[in-house]
């Protein structure tokens, strides 16, 4: 990605922010049973090891990148119990030199919610289409029912099942179907201003080629806090994950053994509200994937900064 292209993206972002600001003066965010929201993001960052995990590709190449993201959605409440949602987002991640790894992703979601006084039931459909280096790369489809409830005023649980269909356009042996079960626990010290999350995910994935079949579990611990920093509203996020994948259906001929991956990740980010609904973001993410298949082992560090506007 050239400097000229990056400047063009920034012009688009600031123009969109300006137009959205004008529209907020003319229109209310809520219209009848409808509720609208959206977000624009523009980030610049550095990646010390460009990685495409879906195809076990590590480059050992460091590069800078620019990311632009736009998303919008609406909720419609039929009554106090029944509602539907729809959202669409587009993300463009462009590298300065490694443009064959430029990634464009479109994500569409629709959902239904039933809210009872004691629990909430969700049914969501999600579809993601990704292009890599200007070519069709990946299609993901997810169907996920879930139920959530407060056990106490501070303790919240969410249980979900997700069916996942994965298509790698130019690598059909990796096409797969997955079943995933998840449990999330939230503890709210001070509502959405200060809370803790712990999660577990269990997944079984069956690919066209059994060498890519795996069972996995993932643990996640996160902490979110809103506070004042130098008279600015700030949102802090700490997130740690640990995941194991056991490819125990078929022996991998490259290592004459069953493949085993152990992945650890840690991310820290802070969003500072510099103007109304406009945030400056600084983030750091570290990923380490330890595998007995050398081509799948890597460590990666990304440093990101940019702006985020919500409306």
N, C-alpha and C positions, 0 to 999 in steps of 0.2 A: 504494500500500500504506500503510495507516494504522499509527501507532505501536502500537496495540492488536494488530494482526495480527502485527507483528514480535515483540512480547513473547510472543504465543501460540506462534510458531515456536520461540523460544528455550526456552520451557517444554517443548515437545515434544522438542527436542534433548537437553536436560539429563536429562529423564525417560528417554529412550532410552539415554543413556550410563549412567545409574544401573542400569537393568534389564540392560543388556549386562554391566556389571561384576558384577552378581549371578550372571548365567548363567555367567560365566567361572570362578566359584568352584565351581559345581556340575558343569560339563561340561568335558571336555577339548576343545581345538581340533581335535585329530586323533582320528578314530575309524576304526580299521582302515585301509582304503585311502583313506578320505576325508580331505580337508583343507578346513577352512572359514575364510573370512576376510570382513571387512566394514569399512565406513568410514562415519562420519557427519561432515558438515561444515555449519557455519553461518557465513556471512560477511556483512559489510556493506561497501558500497563506494560510490564516486562515479564516474560516467561523464560526461565532459565533452561527449560527442556520441553520443546514442543512435542506433545504426546497425543495420539489418537487411540484411546483405550479400547474402543469397540473392535479394533482389528489388531490389537497388540503391537502398535507401531510407536516406537520411541526414536527420536532423531538425535538426541544429545546436542541439539541446536538451540541457542539462546536467541530470542527475537523480541522486539517490541510489537505491540498490537494496539488497535483501536476498536472499541466495541460501541455499537449503537443499538439501543433497544427501545421499542415502542410497544405499549400494550394498553388495551382498553377493554372494558366489559360493563355489563349491566346486570342488575337483579330486578326481578319483578315479583312482588308479593301479591298473590291472589287473595290471601287473608292472613291472619296471624299465625297460621300453621303451615301453609303451603307456599312455596316459592320456587322459582327457576332462575338459573344464572347462565350466562354465556360470556366468553372472553376470547380474545385473539391477541397474540403477541408475535412480534418479529424481532429476531436478534441477528446482527451482522458482526462477526468477529474477523477482522482483517489484519494480517501480519504485514510488517514492513518489507521483509525479504522473502519469507517462506509462504508466498501467496498460494502455493498448491495446497496449503492447509487452511486457507480461509474457509470459515464455516458460517453458513446462513441457515437459521432455524425458524420455522413457523410452527407455532403451537396454538391449537384451537381446543376449547373446552366447552362443554355444556353440562349442566347439572340440575338435579332436582333435590329439594330439601323439605322434609317434614319435621316440624318442630312441635314436640309434645312438652308438657310442663316438666317432665322427668327425664327426657332424652331427646336426641335429635338423630334422624336418619337421613343420610346423604346417598345419592346415586350419581356418579360422575363418569363422563366419557371424555377421554383426552386423545388427541392425535397430534403427533409431531412429525414434521417432514424436514429433513436436513440435506443440504448440499455441501459437498467438500471440494474445494478447488474449482467451483463452477459446475460440478457434475452431481447428479443425483447420488445420494449416499445412504441414507437411513430413513426408514419409516417405522414409527412406534405407535401402536394403538393400545390404549388401556381402558378397561372397564372396571369400576371400583365402587362397590357398595360399602357403606361404613355406618357405624352407630357410635354416638358419643354421649357422655353424660357427666354431670358433676356428682362425685361421691360425697364431697363436703363443699363448703363455700370456696375453699382454696385448692381442692384437688379435682382434676379433670382427666377423664380417660377417653381414649378414642381407639376403637377396634375396626380394622379394615381388611378386606380381601381385594386383591387386584389381579386381574387376568391381563397378561401382557403378550402382545404379538409383535415380533421384531422381524423386520425385513432389511437386510443389507443388500442394496440393489446390485452391486457388482461382486458380491461375495455370498452367493446363495447357500453355501454349505453352512454358514453361520446363522441363517434364518432360524428363528426359535419361537417357542411358546413357553410362557412362564406362569406359574401360580405363586403369588406372594401373600403372606399374612403379616399384618403389622399391628403393634400395640404401642400407643403413645400415652405418656403420662405427663401432665402439666401440674406444676405446683406454683400458685400465684401468691407471692409474698405481699405484693401491692398491686393487684390487678395487672393490666398490661404494662405498667410502669416498671415492674420488677418480677420476673418469673423464671422458672427452671423447666427444662424439657428433658425427658429420657425416653428412648424409643428402642424397640427391637423389631427387626425384619427377618423373616424366614422365607427363603425362595428356592423353588425348584425350576430349573430351566432345561428344556429338552430341545436340542438343535437338530437340524437336518443331518449333520455329521455328528455321531455320538461322541467324538473326541472333544466337542465343545459343550456337552452336557455338564451341568454342575448343580450342586446344592450349596446354599450359602446362608450365613446369618450375619446380621449387621447390628451393632450397638451404636447408639448416638446419645451424646450428652451435650446440652446447649444451655446457655444463659443469656437472657435478654434484659436490658435495663435502659430506661429513659431517665435522663438527668440534665441538669443545667451545667454548662461549661462556658465560663466567661460570658454569662448572660445569654448564651445561645442554647436552644434545645438540642439535645444530643441523644442518639440511639446507639447503644453499644451491643455488639453481638459476639459471643464466643461459642464456637461449635467444634466438637471433636467426634470423630467416627472411627470405628474399627470394624473391618469386614473380612471374613474368610470365605473362600470359594474352594470347594473340593470337586475336582473334575474326575470322579471316581467310576464313571461308566466304561470308559475305554482308555487303555494305556496310550500315552502320547509317544509316538515313535521317535520324536526328536530327543527324548530323554530316557526312553524305555522305562517309564514309570508313570504313575498317575500324577497329573499336575495339581499343585496346591498353591493358591495365592493368599497372601495376608496383606491387607491394605489398611493403612492408617492415614488419617487426614486431620488437619487442624486449621481452622480459619478464625481470623479476628478482623472485625470491621467496625468502623464508627461513622455515623452519619450526623453531620452538623448542619442544623437549619440556619442558613445564612440570610435567607429572605423567606417570606411567607410561602411555604410548601416547596421551597427550593433548597436542596441539601447538597453539601460538599461531602464526598465519601472518600475514605481511605481504607484499604483492605489488604490483608496479607493471607495467603493460603499456601499450605505445605501439604504435599501428598507423597507418601512412600508406599510403593507396591512391591512386596518381597515375594518372589516366585521361584520355584525350582526350574521354570522355563526361562532361560536367560533373556529371551526377547521380550518377555512380559514384565521383567523387573525394571523399576525406574524410581527416581525421585524427582519431584517437580516443585518449584516455588514460583508463585505469581505475586507480584506487587501491583496494586491497581489504585488509581485515583481518578476522580471525575465528579460529574454533577448528576443529580437526580431530581426530577420535578414531578410532583403528584398533583392530580386534579380530580 
